[in-house]
Amino acid sequence: MSNELDFSAADGMLEIRATGKLTKEFYTAFVPVVDEQIKQYGKLRILFVMHDFQGWTCGAMWEDCKFDLHHWRDIERLAIVGESKWEEGMATFCKPFTRATIKYFDHAQLEAARAWVKGA
């Protein structure tokens, strides 16, 4: 399976789409965008959409931990959209590293997740 990682940022909202495994290179591209969004808008809202997600490489896991520790106050809401097998694990994994309100959504609820993360 190929890895596909994509993200877009606008107005303090980040949308991340992940297929396969997250790699260290993803964080190399992602972190400067996050830093710029925080500088412009303060708190961020993140929509993380997983499709056939297979977790993190070791290097990516380390980068994720550094990111979470550095930005644990900067994320206001985190909507996670994906397969149900990740629901409990992602919520448990993310909780200690952020002050964000976290909510999990199934793929069929993508638009509801988008509305929730925007605060609508």
Secondary structure as GFF3:
##gff-version 3
##sequence-region A 1 120
A	DSSP	beta_strand	4	10	.	.	.	ID=ss1
A	DSSP	beta_strand	13	22	.	.	.	ID=ss2
A	DSSP	alpha_helix	24	41	.	.	.	ID=ss3
A	DSSP	beta_strand	44	56	.	.	.	ID=ss4
A	DSSP	alpha_helix	58	71	.	.	.	ID=ss5
A	DSSP	beta_strand	75	81	.	.	.	ID=ss6
A	DSSP	three_ten_helix	84	86	.	.	.	ID=ss7
A	DSSP	alpha_helix	87	94	.	.	.	ID=ss8
A	DSSP	three_ten_helix	95	97	.	.	.	ID=ss9
A	DSSP	beta_strand	101	105	.	.	.	ID=ss10
A	DSSP	three_ten_helix	107	109	.	.	.	ID=ss11
A	DSSP	alpha_helix	110	118	.	.	.	ID=ss12
###
